[in-house]
Amino acid sequence: MRETAARLPAGRNEAIDIFRALTVLVMIVVNDWHGVQGLPAWMKHMPAESDGMSFVDGVFPAFLFIVGLSVPFALQQRLALATGLAPVLGHVLGRAASLVLVGVFMVNAEEVVRPEAMPLPVAAWALASYAATFLLWGSVRGGPALAWPWRLAGALGFVALALLYRGGADGTQGLRAHWWGILGLIGWAYLLACAAYLLLRGRVVPLLAVMLLCVGYFAAGKLPALQSQPFWQMVFSQGGHASHAAIVLAGCVAALLLFDQRSPAGARRRGLQALAFALVMALAAAGLRPWLPVSKIAATPSWALFSAAACVLILLGLQHGLAGRVRSALASWLAPVAALPLVAYLIPFVVEALMQLAHLHRPAVLAQGSPGVATALAYALAVALLTRGLAARGLRLRL
């Protein structure tokens, strides 16, 4: 299989790039708000037991949706260059595994209960894991990945860090998946969505059917008759991954509806089709809500579908609501963050680890109320500027 049923335009899409960059920067802002006191509920994650979501609960699904938007473009390019399906599947598996690996290391850095049990400071361990990530998947001067000795050093670095790790209440537990982390969850959802996309050759209706299957899988896991049986409880224990995959698939479908060049529909009709897709998802979420309340923490299908519907509307606004000159200018300024989203995402974690090692703390006045909100916005802008500088010097990081 060398082709999919879709044909998408080559090159970067300005609306998608803007969406990707803004999603990364907003995630940096809301992550920074986590430590700010005195914020209203709409600027925080909703509690797990509540039936509702704030805009903060929509940032992670926007990440997943962006991954889905990129999948048809990326797989089309790889299928065109590959001599068969195996290299494409190998790339997908490798990328998913790398996201899961880095996600697990990041989670374990946050799960150390007894820092004194670690043979080196937790912050230094975390920094070493980021260094290993760059050695294994990074590049400089805009070129290919680092030479194999550096990449080997990165791989051995991960092994050594795993052996050095000491977790658990008594400081004797090794590295483990407490949960997959944001990057790990993205990795699993990316893997599931890519498998479906390749198997179904990028056709919209079958992809919609898989989205429905994801919702059904989650719902089946909540049936009392199945929850009471250990075997079926195990079979249907991955409902969260199914919801995340549904959001990625929604991004795939949105990309096909808006950009598939094999469709004879004009821009107006494409926009109406995408709008209808968003409306159907919102109605489905509303219908599921009495049974499966909206919850980001529980990754319920109602949360997933409401979030995906909102993402489609945002994409339509960026694609059709901005004047071409304005969109081009914004896309140009945000291009480095769009091209290096993982670099921008990791910069705050590197800064936090460096501050811990230097025993530096944010002034209390900047960790509450309006000053805390403003500080987070300025921080995201600083990250964007730093990412721009790193990109200009050719630094790349591609998992």
LODREN-880957 format. One record per residue: residue number from 1; residue in three letters; x, y, z of N, C-alpha, C in turn. Coordinates in pm, whole numbers. Each point is the difference from the previous one (the first is absolute). Layout:
N
SITE doke pavo   n_c1   n_c2   n_c3  ca_c1  ca_c2  ca_c3   c_c1   c_c2   c_c3
SITE  NUM  ala      X      Y      Z      X      Y      Z      X      Y      Z
...
***
This chain:
399
SITE doke pavo   n_c1   n_c2   n_c3  ca_c1  ca_c2  ca_c3   c_c1   c_c2   c_c3
SITE    1  met     86   -119      0    -86    119      0     89    123      0
SITE    2  arg     -6     80   -107     84    117    -13    -77    129     18
SITE    3  glu   -134     -4     -9    -78    121      5   -116    -14     97
SITE    4  thr    -55    114     38   -127      3     72   -105     55    -95
SITE    5  ala   -124     -2     44   -108     49    -85     -2    151     -9
SITE    6  ala     84     68     77      1    146      2    124     54    -71
SITE    7  arg    -10    123    -47    116     70    -55      0    141     60
SITE    8  leu     99     27     82      6    128     69    112     86    -58
SITE    9  pro    -15    132      7    103     88    -59    132    -12     74
SITE   10  ala    108     11    -77    133     -5     60     30    133     68
SITE   11  gly     98     -2     87     40    122     69    -79     21    128
SITE   12  arg     36    102     73    -61     29    129   -131     76    -19
SITE   13  asn    -92    -23     93   -127     70      0      3    106    110
SITE   14  glu    -26    124    -36     13    110     96    -95    -14    118
SITE   15  ala   -125    -37    -26    -98    -12    108     40   -109     98
SITE   16  ile     47   -113    -53     43   -110     87    123     40     81
SITE   17  asp     93     70    -64    120     44     72    -36     97    113
SITE   18  ile    -91     93    -26    -41     94    104    -67    -76    114
SITE   19  phe    -88    -92    -34    -71    -79    102     99    -78     85
SITE   20  arg     98    -63    -65     99    -80     73     81     88     96
SITE   21  ala     50    111    -51     84     88     82    -79     59    117
SITE   22  leu   -121     46    -26    -81     58    107    -36   -105    106
SITE   23  thr    -24   -122    -43    -31   -106     96    118    -25     94
SITE   24  val    121     -5    -55    119    -19     83     16    115     98
SITE   25  leu    -16    122    -48     20    117     87   -108     10    106
SITE   26  val   -124    -33    -36   -107      2    101     24   -108    104
SITE   27  met     52   -116    -41     30   -104     98    108     47     97
SITE   28  ile     99     73    -50    103     54     89    -64     96    101
SITE   29  val    -94     82    -47    -68     95     89    -78    -73    108
SITE   30  val    -83    -98    -39    -86    -66     99     82    -87     94
SITE   31  asn    111    -57    -50     88    -74     91     60     93    105
SITE   32  asp     34    122    -42     56     97     94   -107     48     99
SITE   33  trp   -123     10    -46   -109     41     89    -25   -102    111
SITE   34  his     44   -123    -20    -25   -105     99     56     38    137
SITE   35  gly    108     76      1     60     39    127    -42    138     48
SITE   36  val    -97     62    -66    -46    134     36   -123    -11     89
SITE   37  gln      1     70    110   -111     -1     94   -104    107    -37
SITE   38  gly   -125    -28     40   -105    100    -14    -60     13   -137
SITE   39  leu     14   -101    -84    -58      6   -134   -143    -53      1
SITE   40  pro    -87     54    -87   -137    -52     -9     -4   -140    -58
SITE   41  ala   -113    -67     15    -12   -141    -42     22    -18   -149
SITE   42  trp    -39    100    -81     12    -19   -144    145      4    -49
SITE   43  met     92     39     90    141      1    -35     75   -119     59
SITE   44  lys    -75   -100     48     58   -120     58    -67   -123    -60
SITE   45  his     63   -116     18    -64   -126    -36   -120    -25     90
SITE   46  met   -108    -50    -59   -117    -36     79     31   -127     79
SITE   47  pro    -56    -14    122     22   -123     78    -50   -123    -75
SITE   48  ala     61   -114     30    -32   -124    -72   -146    -38     15
SITE   49  glu    -60     29    116   -137    -44     25   -104     96    -55
SITE   50  ser     41    115    -53    -96     98    -50    -43    -34   -141
SITE   51  asp   -117     51    -39    -51    -18   -135     17    133    -73
SITE   52  gly    114     20    -60     26    125    -68    146     14    -36
SITE   53  met     32    103    -74    138     25    -39     23    149    -12
SITE   54  ser    120     42     34     44    137    -22     79      4   -130
SITE   55  phe     38    120    -43     79      6   -123    136    -68     21
SITE   56  val     46     -3    127    127    -68     30    -11   -148    -32
SITE   57  asp   -118    -59     22    -19   -142    -31     -5    -27   -149
SITE   58  gly     -3    106    -80     -2    -18   -145    135     14    -65
SITE   59  val    105     29     78    132     22    -60     62   -133    -43
SITE   60  phe     -3    -99     87     57   -130    -37    -71    -61   -121
SITE   61  pro   -135      0     -3    -62    -54   -122     33     81   -125
SITE   62  ala     29    130     16     45     77   -117    133    -54    -51
SITE   63  phe     88    -40     93    125    -65    -39    -29   -126    -82
SITE   64  leu    -91    -83     50    -34   -124    -69    -61     29   -137
SITE   65  phe    -87     99     -7    -65     36   -126    104     46   -102
SITE   66  ile     98     79     46    106     46    -90     80   -118    -54
SITE   67  val     26    -98     86     68   -122    -47    -80    -63   -113
SITE   68  gly   -133     -8     19    -85    -58   -103      0     80   -128
SITE   69  leu      0    132     10      7     85   -120    126    -29    -81
SITE   70  ser    109    -29     69    129    -21    -67     15   -139    -59
SITE   71  val    -74    -97     53     18   -140    -41    -22    -19   -151
SITE   72  pro   -110     46    -59    -17    -24   -145    111     59    -85
SITE   73  phe     47    120     35    109     62    -76    130    -80     14
SITE   74  ala     31    -38    125    127    -68     26      2   -140    -63
SITE   75  leu   -110    -75     15     -2   -136    -53     -3      1   -153
SITE   76  gln    -68     97    -58      1     10   -147    142     17    -51
SITE   77  gln     76     88     65    138     25    -42     86   -125     17
SITE   78  arg    -16    -69    112     83   -118     25    -39   -115    -94
SITE   79  leu   -128    -16    -27    -42   -105    -92     53     25   -141
SITE   80  ala      9    127    -39     51     33   -133    148    -31    -13
SITE   81  leu     74     11    110    145    -22     -4     40   -143     31
SITE   82  ala    -87    -74     69     35   -135     46    -13   -101   -112
SITE   83  thr     73   -109     12     -8   -110    -98   -107   -102     39
SITE   84  gly    -65     21    109   -105    -88     48    -59     56    127
SITE   85  leu    -92    -76     58    -67     46    121     87    -18    124
SITE   86  ala     90    -99     -2     79    -31    119     80    118     52
SITE   87  pro     71     78    -86     74    115     54    -90    104     65
SITE   88  val   -119     17    -54    -94     97     58    -47    -47    136
SITE   89  leu    -34   -128      9    -41    -55    130    114      8    100
SITE   90  gly    122    -25    -47    115     10     89     18    140     54
SITE   91  his    -20     99    -87     10    140     45   -108     32    104
SITE   92  val   -121    -45    -26   -111     26     93     28    -65    135
SITE   93  leu     42   -126     -3     30    -70    126    115     68     74
SITE   94  gly    103     40    -72    114     65     63    -37    133     61
SITE   95  arg    -81     77    -69    -39    131     54    -89    -17    123
SITE   96  ala    -94    -95     -8    -87    -23    116     82    -47    119
SITE   97  ala     94    -91    -23     83    -51    110     84    110     62
SITE   98  ser     53     91    -83     82    108     54    -82     94     86
SITE   99  leu   -123     30    -42    -87     86     79    -34    -65    134
SITE  100  val    -30   -130     -4    -33    -73    123    122     -2     93
SITE  101  leu    118    -26    -56    122     -6     82     26    132     70
SITE  102  val      0    109    -74     27    131     60   -109     36    100
SITE  103  gly   -126    -34    -32   -109     27     92     16    -73    132
SITE  104  val     41   -126     -5     19    -79    122    114     58     85
SITE  105  phe    108     40    -64    111     60     76    -43    130     66
SITE  106  met    -77     82    -70    -46    125     58    -92    -25    120
SITE  107  val    -86    -99    -12    -90    -33    111     80    -48    121
SITE  108  asn     98    -85    -22     78    -52    112     80    108     70
SITE  109  ala     41    102    -74     71    111     63    -91     73     99
SITE  110  glu   -131     -5    -25    -95     67     89    -51    -91    111
SITE  111  glu     31   -130     -9    -57    -97     95     99    -46    106
SITE  112  val    114     68     12     98    -40    102    -53     40    138
SITE  113  val    -20    -99     86    -54     26    134    112     32     98
SITE  114  arg    112    -68    -16    114     20     90    122     42    -81
SITE  115  pro     18    130    -21    114     48    -80    135    -46     54
SITE  116  glu      8    -20    132    128    -41     58     41   -140    -44
SITE  117  ala    -95    -79    -50     32   -135    -46     63      1   -140
SITE  118  met    -14    110    -71     58     10   -134    150     25     10
SITE  119  pro     80    -64    -86    146     21      4     43    137    -52
SITE  120  leu    -92     77    -57     29    136    -43   -129     81     14
SITE  121  pro      9    133      7   -122     79     16   -102    -30   -108
SITE  122  val   -128      3     39   -106    -31    -95      6     94   -120
SITE  123  ala     24    129     26      8     97   -109    113    -34    -96
SITE  124  ala    114    -45     52    112    -39    -86    -36   -124    -81
SITE  125  trp    -72    -93     62    -45   -122    -71    -92     40   -115
SITE  126  ala    -92     94     26    -92     45   -104     76     69   -113
SITE  127  leu     95     88     35     79     67   -103     77    -99    -85
SITE  128  ala     53   -103     64     73   -102    -74    -92    -73    -99
SITE  129  ser   -126    -20     40    -94    -66    -91    -31     89   -120
SITE  130  tyr     -9    132     21    -23     91   -113    123      2    -91
SITE  131  ala    120     -6     60    122     -6    -81      4   -128    -83
SITE  132  ala    -39   -112     61     -4   -126    -74   -101      6   -114
SITE  133  thr   -113     66     24   -101     17   -104     59     74   -119
SITE  134  phe     74    108     27     57     77   -111    109    -80    -72
SITE  135  leu     84    -69     75    106    -78    -65    -58   -107    -92
SITE  136  leu   -113    -57     41    -57   -111    -77    -80     49   -119
SITE  137  trp    -72    112     14    -92     44   -106     25    142    -48
SITE  138  gly     99     67     52     23    139    -39     97     15   -115
SITE  139  ser     11    122    -47     98     32   -103     37    147     14
SITE  140  val    111     38    -61     47    139      4     23     47   -141
SITE  141  arg     -1    133    -14     21     65   -130   -103    -44   -104
SITE  142  gly   -118    -44     48   -108    -33    -90     19   -127    -79
SITE  143  gly    103    -78     32     31   -119    -77    -65   -126     54
SITE  144  pro     53   -115    -40    -54   -127     47     32    -22    147
SITE  145  ala    -51   -112     52     25    -33    140    150     -9     26
SITE  146  leu     37     17    126    140     -5     38     63   -132    -44
SITE  147  ala    133     -1    -11     72   -120    -41    -26   -114     97
SITE  148  trp     19   -122    -48    -41   -117     79     69     -9    136
SITE  149  pro    125     44     20     55     -8    136    -79     85     99
SITE  150  trp    -47    117    -43    -80     84     88   -135    -66     29
SITE  151  arg    -58    -58   -103   -131    -65     19     14   -123     90
SITE  152  leu    111    -72    -16     25   -113     88     16     48    144
SITE  153  ala     69    112     18     15     56    135   -135     37     59
SITE  154  gly    -91     52    -82   -134     31     48    -76   -123     44
SITE  155  ala      8   -106    -81    -68   -125     35     57    -59    129
SITE  156  leu    133     -1     11     63    -52    122    -32     89    119
SITE  157  gly    -16    129    -25    -38     91    107   -135    -35     58
SITE  158  phe    -97    -33    -86   -132    -41     49     11   -128     84
SITE  159  val     82    -93    -46     17   -125     75     60     29    137
SITE  160  ala    105     82      3     66     31    127    -95     73     95
SITE  161  leu    -77     93    -53    -94     75     84   -109    -91     56
SITE  162  ala    -43    -96    -80    -99    -95     49     57    -84    115
SITE  163  leu    126    -39    -13     63    -80    106     25     82    126
SITE  164  leu     23    130    -15     27     86    114   -127     40     75
SITE  165  tyr   -114    -16    -63   -124     52     58    -39    -76    127
SITE  166  arg    -45     74     99    -49    -59    126   -130     70     37
SITE  167  gly   -110    -74    -11   -131     58     29    -74    -78    107
SITE  168  gly   -129     30     14    -82    -68     98     14     59    139
SITE  169  ala    -89    -40     87     -2     54    136    127    -30     77
SITE  170  asp     63   -115    -31    123    -36     73    126     26    -81
SITE  171  gly    -14     57   -118    117     34    -81     71   -119    -61
SITE  172  thr    -71   -109    -20     63   -120    -57    -60    -41   -134
SITE  173  gln   -107     65    -42    -65    -38   -126     74     58   -119
SITE  174  gly      1    -77   -107     63     47   -123    -95     82    -84
SITE  175  leu     46     35   -118    -78     78    -95   -126    -77    -38
SITE  176  arg   -114     66      0   -125    -66    -38    -98    102    -55
SITE  177  ala   -103    -50    -69   -101     88    -60   -110     26    102
SITE  178  his     21     98     88   -106     43     91   -121     43    -84
SITE  179  trp     28     83   -100    -89     26   -112     92     40   -115
SITE  180  trp    -55     21   -116     85     13   -119     52    140    -22
SITE  181  gly    -51     97     74     39    138    -25    -70     54   -123
SITE  182  ile      2    132    -16    -66     62   -115     58    -53   -131
SITE  183  leu    133     -6     -9     61    -47   -124    -30   -146    -24
SITE  184  gly     -1    -81    106    -32   -142    -16   -142    -22    -46
SITE  185  leu    -95     74     56   -139    -11    -43    -15     39   -147
SITE  186  ile     72    104    -40     -1     39   -141     58   -113    -86
SITE  187  gly    107    -63     49     62   -108    -75    -94   -116    -25
SITE  188  trp    -72    -44    104    -95   -110    -17   -113     38    -95
SITE  189  ala    -55    121     16   -109     43    -86     47     13   -145
SITE  190  tyr    120     50    -19     59     11   -134     14   -138    -65
SITE  191  leu     47    -97     77     17   -135    -53   -133    -60    -44
SITE  192  leu   -101     11     85   -131    -57    -32    -61     68   -122
SITE  193  ala      8    133     -5    -60     73   -111     73    -27   -131
SITE  194  cys    133     -6      3     76    -29   -122    -30   -140    -52
SITE  195  ala    -12    -96     91    -34   -136    -41   -134     -3    -71
SITE  196  ala    -99     70     57   -132      6    -63      7     72   -134
SITE  197  tyr     74    109     -5      9     78   -124     63    -81   -112
SITE  198  leu    109    -70     30     66    -81   -102    -87   -119    -42
SITE  199  leu    -61    -65     96    -84   -116    -31   -118     39    -87
SITE  200  leu    -58    116     25   -121     45    -70     33     94   -115
SITE  201  arg    128     19    -26     48     79   -114    -56    142      0
SITE  202  gly    -16     55    118    -37    140     10   -137     35    -52
SITE  203  arg    -94    -91      8   -137     27    -45    -83     51    116
SITE  204  val    -77    105    -25    -69     71    106   -102    -86     71
SITE  205  val    -88    -65    -74   -109    -75     63     52   -113     88
SITE  206  pro     95    -82    -46     54   -102     91     69     59    123
SITE  207  leu     66    115    -16     64     63    116   -105     47    100
SITE  208  leu   -112     49    -49   -109     37     89    -53   -122     74
SITE  209  ala     -4   -113    -69    -45   -123     64     95    -42    112
SITE  210  val    131     21    -20     95    -33    106    -16     95    118
SITE  211  met    -28    127    -27    -31     92    109   -118    -50     82
SITE  212  leu   -103    -46    -69   -117    -54     69     37   -125     79
SITE  213  leu     88    -81    -56     47   -120     70     75     38    128
SITE  214  cys     80    106     -7     72     47    120    -98     40    110
SITE  215  val   -105     72    -38   -101     41     97    -71   -123     57
SITE  216  gly    -33    -95    -86    -66   -121     47     87    -81     93
SITE  217  tyr    129     -4    -29     93    -73     87      2     61    139
SITE  218  phe     10    133      8      0     66    131   -130    -28     72
SITE  219  ala   -113     13    -71   -131    -19     63    -17   -143     50
SITE  220  ala     49    -97    -78    -13   -140     41     72    -25    131
SITE  221  gly    112     67     19     76    -18    124    -71     51    123
SITE  222  lys   -105     80    -19    -76     53    113   -126    -80     30
SITE  223  leu    -27   -102    -79   -117    -83     26     20    -83    126
SITE  224  pro    -94      4     95     16    -76    126     24   -149    -24
SITE  225  ala    -67    -55   -101     15   -144    -25    142    -36    -39
SITE  226  leu     69     90    -70    137    -27    -40     99     39    110
SITE  227  gln    -32    104     74     89     42    109     10   -104    110
SITE  228  ser   -104    -83     12      1   -102    106     79   -123    -38
SITE  229  gln     42    -12   -125     76   -116    -46    146     40    -21
SITE  230  pro     93    -57     74    142     40    -10     55     -4   -142
SITE  231  phe    -37   -102    -77     54    -11   -135    -45    117    -87
SITE  232  trp   -132     26      0    -52    109    -82     42    135     53
SITE  233  gln     17      9    130     50    124     58    140     31    -53
SITE  234  met     83   -106    -14    133     18    -56     -6     37   -149
SITE  235  val    -89    -69    -74    -12     25   -144    -38    145    -28
SITE  236  phe    -90     53     81    -50    135    -23     62    103     95
SITE  237  ser    122    -24     40     65     87     98     72    120    -61
SITE  238  gln      3      9   -134     77    105    -65    -91    103    -67
SITE  239  gly   -108     32     68    -95     95    -57     60    138    -24
SITE  240  gly     90     43     87     63    130    -19     77      8   -130
SITE  241  his     75   -106    -31     75     -3   -127    -96      7   -119
SITE  242  ala   -116    -66     13    -98      3   -108    -52    142    -22
SITE  243  ser    -29     71    109    -48    138    -13    107     89    -63
SITE  244  his    124    -16     43    109     80    -57     17    -31   -149
SITE  245  ala     -9   -128    -36     12    -37   -141   -114     60    -81
SITE  246  ala   -120      7     59   -114     59    -70     26    146    -34
SITE  247  ile     67     73     90     31    141    -26    101     11   -114
SITE  248  val    102    -87      0     98      2   -109    -69    -32   -132
SITE  249  leu    -89    -99      2    -73    -35   -122    -89    115    -46
SITE  250  ala    -57     75     95    -79    116    -37     86    102    -74
SITE  251  gly    125     16     43     92     87    -71     28    -50   -140
SITE  252  cys     17   -132    -15     21    -59   -133   -119     30    -91
SITE  253  val   -121    -22     52   -121     22    -80    -11    148    -38
SITE  254  ala     28     90     94     -7    143    -30     98     38   -110
SITE  255  ala    120    -56      4     99     29   -105    -50    -48   -136
SITE  256  leu    -61   -118     -4    -49    -54   -126   -118     83    -52
SITE  257  leu    -90     39     88   -116     79    -43     42    135    -56
SITE  258  leu    102     60     58     38    135    -39    105      6   -110
SITE  259  phe     85   -102    -11    118     14    -87     18   -110   -103
SITE  260  asp    -84   -104     -2     17   -107    -98    -28     53   -140
SITE  261  gln    100     -2    -87    -12     56   -134    -77    -91    -95
SITE  262  arg    -25   -122     40    -80    -88    -86   -149     30     12
SITE  263  ser    -37     76     99   -139     39     16    -31    115    -95
SITE  264  pro   -112     -6    -74    -33    109    -93    -59    122     69
SITE  265  ala    -26     -9    129    -65    109     73     91    123      5
SITE  266  gly    -63    117     -6     73    124     14     26     33    145
SITE  267  ala     70    111     23     39     38    136   -123     20     89
SITE  268  arg   -105     63    -54   -120     25     79    -65   -130     44
SITE  269  arg    -14    -93    -95    -64   -127     33     86    -80     97
SITE  270  arg    131      6    -15     90    -69     93    -19     54    142
SITE  271  gly     -9    132      9    -21     60    131   -132    -43     61
SITE  272  leu   -106     -7    -82   -131    -43     51      4   -146     44
SITE  273  gln     74    -84    -73     13   -140     40     70    -12    135
SITE  274  ala    106     77     17     71     -3    128    -88     54    112
SITE  275  leu    -77    104    -30    -92     54    100   -105   -103     39
SITE  276  ala    -51    -72    -97    -96   -106     30     64   -110     85
SITE  277  phe    123    -32    -30     73   -100     79     11     45    145
SITE  278  ala     33    127     22      8     52    137   -135     -6     68
SITE  279  leu   -106     34    -71   -134     -1     58    -41   -141     40
SITE  280  val     26    -97    -86    -34   -139     32     75    -47    123
SITE  281  met    128     32     11     78    -40    117    -55     65    127
SITE  282  ala    -37    129     -9    -54     69    117   -133    -62     42
SITE  283  leu    -85    -32    -97   -129    -62     33     21   -139     60
SITE  284  ala     94    -75    -55     29   -133     56     52     12    143
SITE  285  ala     85     99     25     52     21    136   -113     35     95
SITE  286  ala    -92     86    -45   -113     38     84    -88   -121     30
SITE  287  gly    -17    -88   -100    -80   -120     22     65    -98     96
SITE  288  leu    132     -8     -2     72    -92     88     15     55    142
SITE  289  arg    -12    131     15     33     63    128    -80    -52    119
SITE  290  pro   -131    -27    -12    -72    -51    118     56   -133     51
SITE  291  trp     52    -82    -89     54   -130     39    149      7     29
SITE  292  leu     71     74    -82    146     13     13     32    148     15
SITE  293  pro     -1     52    122     19    144     23    132     51    -58
SITE  294  val      3    128    -27    119     64    -57    110      3    106
SITE  295  ser    113    -63    -32    112     -3     94    131    -21    -75
SITE  296  lys     90     99     13    131    -14    -61     82   -105     72
SITE  297  ile     -8     -4    134     79    -93     79    -39   -144    -33
SITE  298  ala   -130    -26    -18    -47   -135    -34      5    -26   -150
SITE  299  ala     33    102    -80      7    -12   -147   -127    -58    -58
SITE  300  thr   -114     54     39   -128    -52    -47    -24     39   -146
SITE  301  pro    -78    -79    -73    -29     34   -140    -71    135    -15
SITE  302  ser    -86     37     96    -66    129    -11    102    114      4
SITE  303  trp     98    -10     88    108     98      4     78      0   -131
SITE  304  ala     31   -119    -51     79    -12   -122    -73     62   -119
SITE  305  leu   -129    -28    -12    -75     49   -116    -28    150      9
SITE  306  phe    -32     50    120    -15    144     15    131     71    -36
SITE  307  ser    111    -55     47    131     62    -26     33     -3   -149
SITE  308  ala    -23   -114    -65     28    -11   -143    -87     95    -81
SITE  309  ala   -126     14     40    -90     92    -69     52    144     11
SITE  310  ala     45     37    120     55    134     20    125     21    -86
SITE  311  cys     83   -104    -11    123     11    -79    -32     21   -149
SITE  312  val   -104    -67    -49    -39     21   -140    -41    145    -21
SITE  313  leu    -75     56     93    -43    139    -13    119     95      3
SITE  314  ile     97    -28     87    120     83      6     76     -7   -133
SITE  315  leu     14   -120    -53     70    -16   -128    -73     75   -111
SITE  316  leu   -133     -9     -2    -76     73   -101     20    150     14
SITE  317  gly      5     47    125     24    142     21    136     44    -52
SITE  318  leu    100    -83     23    135     34    -47     11    -10   -153
SITE  319  gln    -70    -97    -58      8    -24   -143    -82    101    -80
SITE  320  his   -120     33     50    -90     84    -77    -33    133     67
SITE  321  gly     28     11    130    -38    122     71    107    106      3
SITE  322  leu    123    -35    -33    110     96     -2     28     46   -142
SITE  323  ala     26    128    -16     43     50   -130    132    -66    -38
SITE  324  gly     17    -27   -128    119    -72    -45    130     63     45
SITE  325  arg      8    133     -4    123     69     37     26    -15    151
SITE  326  val   -109     11     77     14    -14    145     42   -143     35
SITE  327  arg    -63    -97    -64     33   -140     28    145    -30    -37
SITE  328  ser     45     52   -113    137    -24    -42    100     63     97
SITE  329  ala    -28    121     45     89     67     95      8    -75    132
SITE  330  leu   -118    -44     49     -3    -74    126     71   -134    -14
SITE  331  ala    -24    -67   -112     65   -130    -23    151     16     -9
SITE  332  ser     45    109    -62    145     24    -13     64     20    137
SITE  333  trp    -65     79     86     57     28    131      1   -126     87
SITE  334  leu   -104    -83    -13    -12   -120     84     67   -122    -64
SITE  335  ala     57     16   -118     55   -116    -73    102    -80     82
SITE  336  pro     92     62     73     96    -81     77    -67    -90    105
SITE  337  val   -100     54     69    -70    -82     99    -78   -111    -69
SITE  338  ala    -60     30   -115    -74   -102    -76     92   -109    -50
SITE  339  ala    123     38    -38     95    -99    -52     70    -77    111
SITE  340  leu     13     61    118     68    -63    114    -91     -4    123
SITE  341  pro   -116    -62    -11    -93      2    114     54    -72    123
SITE  342  leu     75   -108    -21     53    -74    113    107     80     73
SITE  343  val     82     74    -75    102     86     62    -68    104     89
SITE  344  ala   -101     67    -55    -72    102     77    -66    -61    123
SITE  345  tyr    -57   -119    -15    -68    -66    112     99    -37    111
SITE  346  leu    121    -43    -37     97    -47     99     77    113     68
SITE  347  ile      8    115    -63     79    110     58    -41     31    143
SITE  348  pro   -129     14     34    -36     29    140     44   -108     97
SITE  349  phe      1   -126    -43     45   -108     88    150     10     25
SITE  350  val     75     38   -103    144     20     16     26    117     94
SITE  351  val    -73    110    -19     17    118     86    -32    -34    144
SITE  352  glu   -109    -74     21    -39    -37    137    108    -85     67
SITE  353  ala     56    -96    -73    105    -84     57    125     83     33
SITE  354  leu     36     93    -88    115     86     26    -23     87    123
SITE  355  met   -121     51     16    -32     82    116      8    -82    129
SITE  356  gln    -45   -125     -6      8    -86    118    145    -25     39
SITE  357  leu     83    -26   -100    142    -24     31     67    124     57
SITE  358  ala    -43    118    -45     58    125     48    -71     51    125
SITE  359  his   -100    -73     47    -78     40    118    -63    137    -18
SITE  360  leu    -52     22   -121    -69    125    -30   -151    -23      3
SITE  361  his    -74     97     46   -145    -11      8    -64    128    -54
SITE  362  arg   -117    -17    -53    -74    116    -48    -46     85    118
SITE  363  pro     15    130     -8    -50     86    108   -148    -25     25
SITE  364  ala    -39      2    126   -138    -31     38   -100     91    -69
SITE  365  val     38    127    -23    -93     94    -61    -34    -39   -143
SITE  366  leu     88    -77    -65    -23    -44   -138    -68   -136     -7
SITE  367  ala    -43    -52    115    -65   -131      3   -143     10     51
SITE  368  gln    -60    117    -19   -139     15     43    -69    108    -82
SITE  369  gly   -129    -21    -25    -85     99    -63     50     51   -134
SITE  370  ser    -29    128    -24     32     63   -128    149     -3    -34
SITE  371  pro     91     26     98    143    -10    -33     38   -140    -49
SITE  372  gly    -59   -104     60     29   -136    -44    -50    -27   -140
SITE  373  val   -118     52    -32    -55    -16   -136     90     70   -101
SITE  374  ala     38    123     30     86     76    -92    137    -65    -16
SITE  375  thr     53    -54    109    130    -66     -6     -4   -120    -93
SITE  376  ala   -108    -77      7    -13   -118    -87     -7     41   -147
SITE  377  leu    -71    107    -29     -9     47   -139    137     48    -50
SITE  378  ala     71     73     86    133     47    -38     96   -118    -16
SITE  379  tyr    -16   -101     83     85   -119     -7    -20    -71   -134
SITE  380  ala   -125    -15    -42    -28    -65   -128     61     79   -115
SITE  381  leu     -7    134      8     61     82   -104    152    -18      0
SITE  382  ala     60     -9    118    144    -22      8     39   -135    -60
SITE  383  val    -82   -102     27     26   -133    -58     -8      7   -152
SITE  384  ala    -99     72    -52    -13     14   -145    123     67    -59
SITE  385  leu     50    105     66    118     70    -50    125    -88      8
SITE  386  leu     12    -76    109    114    -89     13     -6   -110   -106
SITE  387  thr   -118    -55    -23    -15   -102   -104     36     57   -136
SITE  388  arg    -40    123    -23     35     67   -127    152     12    -16
SITE  389  gly     68     36    109    145     11     -6     67   -133    -23
SITE  390  leu    -49   -105     67     58   -133    -18    -23    -52   -142
SITE  391  ala   -120     28    -54    -29    -44   -136     90     71   -100
SITE  392  ala     27    130     23     87     75    -90    141    -54     -2
SITE  393  arg     40    -63    111    134    -59      8      3   -146    -45
SITE  394  gly   -113    -47    -51     -5   -133    -60    -33   -114     93
SITE  395  leu    -32     28    127    -34   -110     92   -132    -63    -40
SITE  396  arg     -5   -131      3   -122    -75    -30    -16   -114    100
SITE  397  leu   -122    -38     25    -28   -116     85   -124    -68    -56
SITE  398  arg     18   -115    -62   -110    -70    -66     -8   -142     52
SITE  399  leu   -101    -24     83    -21   -136     49    -72    -82   -106
***
